[in-house]
């Protein structure tokens, strides 16, 4: 049962991260692909690495 829950978390947990990233980008209303790339890097640096240290 624990393995099944872990599998669900891996599959559906990534969607949450994707949704968070999408919301972060949309909240800044980028005007170009370059801005989207910059926001993606900023999100990944600030939100995924910092969360990793807190866990």
Buried (B, 14 or more C-beta within 10 A) or exposed (E): EEEEEEEEEEEEEEEEBEEEBEEBBEEEEBEEEEEEEBBBEEBEEEBEEEEEEEE
